[in-house]
Amino acid sequence: MTAALQVATWNIFGGRTWDGARVDLDLTVGTLRRLDADLVALQEVDRAQPRSGGVDQARLLGEALGMAWWFAPTLLGTPGGWRPAGPGPSDPGAAAYGIALLSRLPLGEVETVRLPRRHHEEPRVAQVTEVVMGSSRLIVTGTHLSFVPASGVGQLRTLQRRLDALGGRRLLLGDLNLCWPLVRVVALPGWRSLVRGGTFRNLPPGSLRPRVQLDHVLAAGRGGPLPRHARIVGGPASDHLAVRVDLDWPA
């Protein structure tokens, strides 16, 4: 017997529309409802930013969907006065920008892991947590890596080494800012991709411009959830499309 588990990842572009013309969180909520996933990793999430109406986006989205939420800041303050979030789990609140997890399943402790970067580059973090269903355990990680390829590759490998040290079954979700062929080459042994297809850039229906895959769901570890179906979900919100993977969880 198996139980179903749906996971997703989406770069929400600060709640903006696909062309960046305006912020409309109702459209963001609409796409998340269509995803209908048990656990969602979000990237480019604003909190108390004037450019997006001053709201706590993770909280607003979580409450709209009836899901618990966890926000991890990478930058504090507002554009023009950004400063890196400090090390460790502390979050001073107020204006920030970062990543988030939404879940309608109970999660273990959500750990914020700061990733290596060059001094001048934007800070990057990952959120590492655990999902337990029955007697089975799954490590789930959401992240948003550097758009500088060399840094992104280093961050991916650093994160995979950390997760490999935990052992067991592992999922890595996020906007890796690395196209699928490169991820396939540089990922550590034992990691496999569960979805393929273009996710960036989100374009109006009928556009013939090609897309690349920057948003990924990677898995490692023997046994545990098996991918049953994967799909890419678009709409008028964000410059990225969302990714959902349905997993069969051995009961």
N, C-alpha and C positions, 0 to 999 in steps of 0.2 A: 504494500500500500504506500501511497505517496500523498504529500500535502503540497499545495501550491504556494510559491513565494514569488512575488513580483518586485523587482528592483529597477530603479531608473536613475539616470543622470541628466542634468540639464543646466547649461549656462544661461541664466535668465537675463543677462545684459542689463542688470539694474532695474528690471521691470519695464524696459523700453519696448517699443514696437520694433518690428523687424528692420525698419530703416532708421531707427534711432530718433525719429521725429518727436516722440512724446513718451512719457511714462504712463502706462495703463495696466495696473495690477489686476484689473478684472480680466483682461486678456490672458495674463499669466496664470491666474487661477483657472481659467477655462481650459488651458492646455494641460495643467496638472490634473484636472478632473478627467480629462480624456486619457491621460497616462494611467490613472487609477492604480498606482503602485503602492506596495506596502511600505517601501523605504525609498526615499529619493535623496540623492546628493545634488546640491545646488551650488552653482558658482556665480561670482559677480553679484553678490547680495549687498544691498545698501542698508545702513541703519542710521536714522536721524540725519540724512543728507538732504540739504535744501534742494538739490537737483532732482530728487525723487519724492518730494512732498514731505520730507521729515519723518517718515514712518519707519517703524521697525519691520522690515520686509519679511524676515524669517518668521517673526511672531504673527504678522498679519496673514501670511500664507498658511502657516500651521493652523491658526484658529479657523480660517475659512474652510479648510479641508478636514477639520477635526483630528489633526495629527499633532503629536509632540514635536518640538523643534529644538535644535541646538545650533547656536551660531558661534563661529570662530573668526575673530577679526584678524586680518593681515595688515591693514593700515588703519590708523586712528586719525581723527580730525576730518577735514574736508579738503577737496581738491585745491591745490595751491599752498596748503599747509599740512600735507600728509606727514605722518611720522610712523615708523614701523611699530607694530604691536610688540610688546615686550615678550621675553621668553616665559615659558611656564604656562599654567592654565588660567592665570588671572586675567580678567576682562574688566577694565574700568568703567564700561558702559559708555553712553553718549555716542557721538558721531563716529562711525566706523564703516569699514568695507571688508568683505571677506567671503567665506563659504558657509554652508549650513547643511544640516541633515534634517529631514522630516521623516517621521515614522509613525505608523499606527500599530506597530508591534513593540513590546517591551524590549529595551536595549540595555546592555550593561553600561558601565562607565564609558563616557565618550572622551577619549584622550586627544588633545591637540598636539600634533607633532610638527615642529618647525623644520623646514627643509633647507638644505645648504643653498647659498646664493652668492654671487659676486656682490661686492659692497654697493654698487650703484643700481642693482636690479631690485625690482619689486619683491617684497617678501612673499613667500609661499608656505602654505601649511597643509596638513592633512588631518582629517578627523578619523580616528580609529575606534571602532566599537565592536560589540559582539551581539549576535542574534542567537537565541537558544530556542529551539523547537523540539519538544520531547527530550530525547537524550542526545540530540545532535547539537553541535556548536559551529557557528560560522563567523569568522572575522570579516567585517565589512569596513571598507575605508573609502572615504570621499576626499577628492583633492582637486586642485587647479594648479597646473605646473607652469613654469616659465615659458614665454613665447620665444626666448632665445634658445635655439635648438640644443646647443651644447649643455646649457644649464638644465634644460628640461630632461635630457637623457640622464644626466647625473642625478637629478632629483628622483626620476622614475626608479633607477637602480637602487638608490639609497633607500627609498621607501619599500621596494620589493625585498631587499635584504632584511629590513626591520620586520616585515610581515613574515618572511620565511623563518626568522628566528622564533616567531610565536608558534609556528607549526600549525597543523590542522588544515581545515578548509578555509580558503581565503578568497575574497572578492575585492577588486580595486575598481572604483567608479570615478569618472570625472572627465573634465576637459584637460587632456594631457598636452594640448598644443603641439602634438606630434602626429603626423599622418600615419595611417594604418601600415603602409609598407615599412616605415621606419620603426614603429613600435614592434612589429614582428621581428625585426632584425636585432634590436637593442634590448628587448625585454630579457630578463634573466631566465635561464632554463627552468622549465616546469610551468611557466605562465602561458596561458592561451587566451585568445580573444573569443568572446561569446557573441559578438555582433559585428557585422560589416555593412558599410553604406555611408554615403555622404551626409555630413551633419553641419557643414559650414561652407558657404554662407547661406542663411535662410533667404529665399528669394520669392517673389510673387509667383502664383500659379502660371504656368506656361513659359517661364524663363528657361532658356536653353544653356545658360551658363553652368559649367560643371561645379560640383561640390567636392570637398575633401572631407575625410573623416578625422576630426580632432577629438571627438568625444567617444569614450571607450568603456567597456566592461570587460575586465580581465579576471581570470580565475586561476587558482593554483590549489594543489592538494588533492589527494585521492579520496574517492567516495564523495558523499555529501550531495549537494544539489546538482542536478543535471539540467542543462539548458533545453527547454522544450520549444520555445518560440522567442524570436527577437523582432522588434519593429522600431522604426524611426518615425517620430510624430512631429509634424510641423503645424504651423498656424501663423497668425499675424503677430505673435509676440516673439521677441528676441531675434538676434542675428544668428543664433544657433538653433538647430533642431534638437529635439529631445530623443533619448534612447531608452527603451524599456526592454528588459529581458525577463521572461517567465521561466521559473525554475521549478523542477519537481524535487521536492524534499523527501527523502526516504523517511517514512514514519516508523 
